[in-house]
Amino acid sequence: MARSRFGSCESQVQLCALNRRPQQKDNSDLLRKVELRRRICGEVKWANVFLAGSGFGQMFRHAWRDKARYTLALDTNSRKVDELRFHFPNVDARLADFSTFTDWPSGRRFQIGDFDTFGELYPGISHFFAKAPWRTPFYVVVGDSGPLAFKRMGHVPHQLRRGKSRTCFLGARDLDSYMERLVWPWWERIAATHGLDIVCRAWLANKEKTVAYYALKLDA
């Protein structure tokens, strides 16, 4: 297998080729998403990984497989769960919604949480931090389609708003405003609630600028 500066995994050329596949979704830039994960988690060698939306296992294959001691992968699509189990029998893949999941494995504390799944993410992320076993330093990766939802439906995700006051948002293209005014303050509140500091953070947008992909490192 080719080596990149991140270790034994697909090279940028291979990932670019994968990203040009006809079935690859426009709002899912595989190369950039993998690079973001490798950049924020480059120092992690061996960790328990939680995948809130497993998909068909692309992120596990290209970003987490070489780092994972144990992986819990959830998805609400049975076909995706079955395919993940077939290709990666060592992954604990389950048909479940991560925002209500309670059957956390005993003796496993997660160090990486990958929340790249379409829909209302923030209640599920709050649920994870309140109920799941995890330890610091904790690495978070999120695929936030809030700007896409705003473009389609004209509202900001409720969980990101403080109180019931109306939140003004200029539009899906104004991602800098979205991150600075809504997303990072929400994470600051989550970190403070659990006695954590945000050690580093990074983000990027897909080519349509309707999805924000971002990552954080949290530590006590």
Secondary structure by P-SEA (a helix, b strand, c coil): cccccccccccaaaaaaaaaccccccccaaaaaaaaaaaaaccccbbbbbbccccccccccccccccccbbbbbbccaaaaaaaaaaccccccccccccccccccccccccbbbcccccccaaaaaaaaacccccccbbbbbbcaaaaaaaacccccccccccccbbbbccccaaaaaaaccaaaaaaaaaaaacccccccccccccccccccccccccc
